[in-house]
């Protein structure tokens, strides 16, 4: 049960936010609400913390998938601004790159970047539709169509499908990968406060420095870094739509729904405000941001748990700080030098980081089951999840005509179709 949040006297300043107290201090037991802000120097400082928190994960996705870093950063900042506008400043959130897209983008690499962007755009458009449905019918419709046993299985198989990719990168430079992995684990477990929440970013930096000292950086990428301009326009490109790629990507929408709804619930719990009526807006906003990224050349987006950590640590939920973070991301997007620096990250560092990251996606699915107390003594739950997971982890690949589908698609389609049918049959048996 949440304790009541203490409020303080607020002074109206300008447009959009009221000043929290004197703008310098937060009362004991109180929080800075989404529609409040501290003084601008403090707000800017907290906005910078949000940039640091999202950096490692947001930049790691394009680094792994080969997408332009600066383009991804640009649409991340634009998407965050859209999210704040569409949710009317009620849900503080940063929209960074979603790890869930890594699996379908990796699986469809041979189809080319335009087709991959088509998959991202399709996911975004579907999420827009889901957002409109949830806004019209209420958030409970999600549980009715996709109960936790189904949602958890799809999230888990998306993460675990990537295990061979992580292992391959690790094996390419095992010593660098091991240094990166150990650094991430130690910093995450032992790092105090915000440092602990930045464990992946810190581990990647340590791994990169070790690789640079030991000659583990690719010469061509280092040369490209030297030649890159400090300022330039991000690379933009449009999508093409290929059915096989779209079908592989669409299951990602399950992850985005779970992450967005979970984010809204987490913010509601921390601020003491009921935000159920804005869940549809949040889904619509992330869908629109992902669609724009797909049509412009960036990675798909999602709400970021890393930034929830910053809010919990600072007790500042002001959307003003997120506007600062969004603006900062857009500014950094216009530096090709920055993008070239990120692309110098070697395979070993990626292997050490993704060994943790992909596992975390899989564990998120398990957490969905645990939170919902899914009963795995029930034969329906047990069998459909078992089949879906093995299809995803083993990357079951079959073709229907000219359309080739991999493990993520088959596992997701299988459980979405099989679960309601088997549940109905089990009910008739009784």
QUISULPE-V705035 format. One record per residue. N is the residue number from 1. SS is DSSP state (hx for helix, st for strand, lp for the rest). PHI is phi in degrees with one decimal (* if undefined). Layout:
{{N | SS | PHI} {N | SS | PHI}}
This chain:
{{1 | lp | *} {2 | lp | -78.8} {3 | lp | -74.2} {4 | lp | -61.9} {5 | lp | -82.4} {6 | st | -77.1} {7 | lp | -113.5} {8 | lp | -126.9} {9 | lp | -61.0} {10 | st | -120.5} {11 | st | -114.5} {12 | st | -69.7} {13 | st | -132.0} {14 | lp | 60.5} {15 | lp | -113.7} {16 | lp | 104.8} {17 | st | -133.7} {18 | st | -103.8} {19 | st | -76.6} {20 | st | -79.9} {21 | lp | 56.3} {22 | lp | -92.4} {23 | lp | 83.0} {24 | lp | -116.8} {25 | lp | -125.6} {26 | lp | -112.3} {27 | lp | -61.9} {28 | lp | -57.5} {29 | lp | 80.2} {30 | st | -99.4} {31 | lp | -137.6} {32 | st | -88.3} {33 | lp | -70.3} {34 | lp | -55.0} {35 | lp | -93.6} {36 | st | -115.1} {37 | st | -154.5} {38 | lp | -87.2} {39 | lp | -58.2} {40 | hx | -60.9} {41 | hx | -58.3} {42 | hx | -71.0} {43 | hx | -63.6} {44 | hx | -64.3} {45 | hx | -61.9} {46 | hx | -69.3} {47 | hx | -60.6} {48 | hx | -63.9} {49 | hx | -62.7} {50 | hx | -64.7} {51 | hx | -62.5} {52 | hx | -61.3} {53 | hx | -64.0} {54 | hx | -86.0} {55 | hx | -54.4} {56 | hx | -57.0} {57 | hx | -71.0} {58 | hx | -62.5} {59 | hx | -82.7} {60 | hx | -68.8} {61 | hx | -61.7} {62 | hx | -65.6} {63 | hx | -63.4} {64 | hx | -73.7} {65 | hx | -89.9} {66 | lp | 84.6} {67 | lp | -78.5} {68 | lp | -63.7} {69 | hx | -63.9} {70 | hx | -66.5} {71 | hx | -66.3} {72 | hx | -61.0} {73 | hx | -64.4} {74 | hx | -59.7} {75 | hx | -73.8} {76 | hx | -65.6} {77 | hx | -65.8} {78 | hx | -62.9} {79 | hx | -62.1} {80 | hx | -62.6} {81 | hx | -61.2} {82 | hx | -62.5} {83 | hx | -60.0} {84 | hx | -63.5} {85 | hx | -69.2} {86 | hx | -69.8} {87 | lp | -85.6} {88 | lp | 57.7} {89 | lp | 69.5} {90 | lp | -91.0} {91 | lp | -122.0} {92 | lp | -68.0} {93 | lp | -162.4} {94 | lp | -108.9} {95 | st | -97.9} {96 | st | -106.8} {97 | st | -64.4} {98 | lp | -87.2} {99 | lp | -65.3} {100 | hx | -62.6} {101 | hx | -77.8} {102 | hx | -60.3} {103 | hx | -62.3} {104 | hx | -65.8} {105 | hx | -68.3} {106 | hx | -66.4} {107 | hx | -66.1} {108 | lp | -105.7} {109 | hx | -57.0} {110 | hx | -68.9} {111 | hx | -81.3} {112 | lp | 95.7} {113 | hx | -63.2} {114 | hx | -64.5} {115 | hx | -66.8} {116 | hx | -62.2} {117 | hx | -64.1} {118 | hx | -61.4} {119 | hx | -63.2} {120 | hx | -62.6} {121 | hx | -61.9} {122 | hx | -63.9} {123 | hx | -61.3} {124 | hx | -61.7} {125 | hx | -64.1} {126 | hx | -64.0} {127 | hx | -67.1} {128 | hx | -58.9} {129 | hx | -62.7} {130 | hx | -59.4} {131 | hx | -60.2} {132 | hx | -65.6} {133 | hx | -65.1} {134 | hx | -63.7} {135 | hx | -64.4} {136 | hx | -79.7} {137 | hx | -106.4} {138 | lp | 102.8} {139 | lp | -65.2} {140 | hx | -66.6} {141 | hx | -63.0} {142 | hx | -64.4} {143 | hx | -66.0} {144 | hx | -69.0} {145 | hx | -84.4} {146 | lp | -129.1} {147 | lp | -63.9} {148 | hx | -54.8} {149 | hx | -63.3} {150 | hx | -75.9} {151 | hx | -58.5} {152 | hx | -61.0} {153 | hx | -64.4} {154 | hx | -67.3} {155 | hx | -61.7} {156 | hx | -63.9} {157 | hx | -71.5} {158 | hx | -63.5} {159 | hx | -70.2} {160 | hx | -73.5} {161 | lp | -61.1} {162 | lp | -86.7} {163 | hx | -52.2} {164 | hx | -62.2} {165 | hx | -65.2} {166 | hx | -62.2} {167 | hx | -64.0} {168 | hx | -63.7} {169 | hx | -65.6} {170 | hx | -62.7} {171 | hx | -68.3} {172 | hx | -65.5} {173 | lp | -142.2} {174 | hx | -59.4} {175 | hx | -67.6} {176 | hx | -62.3} {177 | hx | -63.1} {178 | hx | -65.1} {179 | hx | -61.0} {180 | hx | -63.0} {181 | hx | -61.7} {182 | hx | -61.4} {183 | hx | -61.6} {184 | hx | -61.3} {185 | hx | -64.3} {186 | hx | -66.2} {187 | hx | -65.9} {188 | hx | -65.1} {189 | hx | -81.4} {190 | hx | -105.0} {191 | lp | -67.5} {192 | lp | -78.7} {193 | hx | 52.4} {194 | hx | -62.5} {195 | hx | -58.5} {196 | hx | -63.3} {197 | hx | -76.7} {198 | lp | -102.7} {199 | hx | -56.1} {200 | hx | -67.7} {201 | hx | -62.0} {202 | hx | -63.4} {203 | hx | -62.6} {204 | hx | -65.2} {205 | hx | -63.6} {206 | hx | -62.4} {207 | hx | -62.5} {208 | hx | -64.9} {209 | hx | -62.0} {210 | hx | -62.7} {211 | hx | -63.9} {212 | hx | -63.9} {213 | hx | -69.8} {214 | lp | -97.0} {215 | lp | 78.3} {216 | lp | -91.5} {217 | lp | -88.0} {218 | lp | -70.0} {219 | hx | -60.1} {220 | hx | -66.2} {221 | hx | -74.4} {222 | hx | -65.7} {223 | hx | -64.1} {224 | hx | -64.8} {225 | hx | -63.6} {226 | hx | -63.1} {227 | hx | -85.0} {228 | lp | -65.9} {229 | lp | -76.6} {230 | lp | -73.0} {231 | lp | -129.8} {232 | lp | -177.5} {233 | lp | -85.8} {234 | lp | -58.2} {235 | lp | -74.1} {236 | lp | -112.3} {237 | lp | -151.8} {238 | lp | -102.1} {239 | lp | -94.6} {240 | lp | -124.4} {241 | lp | -113.6} {242 | lp | -117.6} {243 | hx | -55.3} {244 | hx | -61.6} {245 | hx | -70.7} {246 | hx | -61.7} {247 | hx | -66.1} {248 | hx | -69.5} {249 | hx | -82.4} {250 | hx | -55.9} {251 | lp | -57.7} {252 | hx | -59.3} {253 | hx | -60.4} {254 | hx | -62.4} {255 | hx | -64.8} {256 | hx | -63.8} {257 | hx | -62.8} {258 | hx | -61.2} {259 | hx | -69.2} {260 | hx | -68.3} {261 | hx | -64.8} {262 | hx | -62.1} {263 | hx | -64.6} {264 | hx | -61.0} {265 | hx | -65.3} {266 | hx | -65.9} {267 | hx | -64.5} {268 | hx | -60.9} {269 | hx | -66.3} {270 | hx | -77.2} {271 | hx | -99.7} {272 | lp | 72.8} {273 | lp | -119.7} {274 | lp | -83.1} {275 | lp | -118.7} {276 | hx | -57.1} {277 | hx | -73.0} {278 | hx | -105.5} {279 | hx | -60.6} {280 | hx | -63.3} {281 | hx | -63.4} {282 | hx | -63.5} {283 | hx | -64.3} {284 | hx | -60.9} {285 | hx | -64.2} {286 | hx | -67.1} {287 | hx | -62.2} {288 | hx | -65.8} {289 | hx | -62.9} {290 | hx | -66.5} {291 | hx | -62.2} {292 | hx | -60.7} {293 | hx | -60.7} {294 | hx | -63.9} {295 | hx | -83.0} {296 | hx | -113.7} {297 | lp | 116.0} {298 | lp | -105.8} {299 | lp | -78.7} {300 | lp | -64.8} {301 | st | -115.2} {302 | st | -158.6} {303 | st | -68.0} {304 | lp | -112.0} {305 | hx | -66.0} {306 | hx | -56.4} {307 | hx | -79.5} {308 | hx | -62.2} {309 | hx | -60.2} {310 | hx | -62.7} {311 | hx | -64.1} {312 | hx | -63.6} {313 | hx | -73.5} {314 | hx | -96.7} {315 | lp | 62.1} {316 | st | -113.4} {317 | lp | -109.7} {318 | lp | -63.4} {319 | hx | -71.8} {320 | hx | -59.7} {321 | hx | -64.6} {322 | hx | -74.2} {323 | hx | -64.1} {324 | hx | -62.7} {325 | hx | -63.0} {326 | hx | -62.9} {327 | hx | -63.8} {328 | hx | -63.5} {329 | hx | -61.8} {330 | hx | -64.0} {331 | hx | -62.4} {332 | hx | -65.0} {333 | lp | -63.7} {334 | lp | -95.5} {335 | lp | -125.4} {336 | hx | -57.7} {337 | hx | -59.7} {338 | hx | -64.5} {339 | hx | -63.2} {340 | hx | -66.4} {341 | hx | -62.3} {342 | hx | -62.7} {343 | lp | -74.9} {344 | lp | -80.2} {345 | lp | -60.4} {346 | lp | -82.4} {347 | hx | -57.3} {348 | hx | -60.8} {349 | hx | -65.2} {350 | hx | -62.9} {351 | hx | -63.1} {352 | hx | -64.7} {353 | hx | -73.8} {354 | hx | -73.1} {355 | hx | -59.0} {356 | hx | -82.4} {357 | hx | -61.7} {358 | hx | -66.4} {359 | hx | -63.3} {360 | hx | -63.8} {361 | hx | -64.4} {362 | hx | -60.6} {363 | hx | -66.5} {364 | hx | -59.4} {365 | hx | -62.7} {366 | hx | -63.0} {367 | hx | -65.0} {368 | hx | -61.1} {369 | hx | -62.7} {370 | hx | -65.2} {371 | hx | -61.9} {372 | hx | -90.3} {373 | lp | 54.0} {374 | lp | -64.1} {375 | lp | -89.6} {376 | lp | -92.3} {377 | lp | -85.8} {378 | lp | -74.8} {379 | hx | -61.5} {380 | hx | -65.7} {381 | hx | -58.0} {382 | hx | -63.9} {383 | hx | -74.5} {384 | hx | -68.8} {385 | hx | -67.8} {386 | hx | -58.4} {387 | hx | -65.9} {388 | hx | -65.0} {389 | hx | -65.5} {390 | hx | -67.0} {391 | hx | -61.7} {392 | hx | -73.8} {393 | hx | -67.3} {394 | lp | -80.4} {395 | lp | 51.5} {396 | lp | -54.6} {397 | lp | -123.3} {398 | st | -135.1} {399 | st | -113.6} {400 | st | -115.9} {401 | lp | 65.6} {402 | lp | -93.2} {403 | st | -97.2} {404 | st | -101.1} {405 | st | -119.0} {406 | lp | -99.1} {407 | hx | -61.8} {408 | hx | -63.2} {409 | hx | -64.8} {410 | hx | -66.3} {411 | hx | -62.5} {412 | hx | -69.5} {413 | hx | -61.3} {414 | hx | -58.4} {415 | hx | -76.0} {416 | hx | -64.9} {417 | hx | -85.8} {418 | hx | -71.4} {419 | hx | -60.1} {420 | hx | -64.0} {421 | hx | -66.8} {422 | hx | -65.6} {423 | hx | -65.0} {424 | hx | -66.7} {425 | hx | -62.3} {426 | hx | -63.8} {427 | hx | -68.0} {428 | hx | -67.3} {429 | hx | -63.0} {430 | lp | -74.6}}
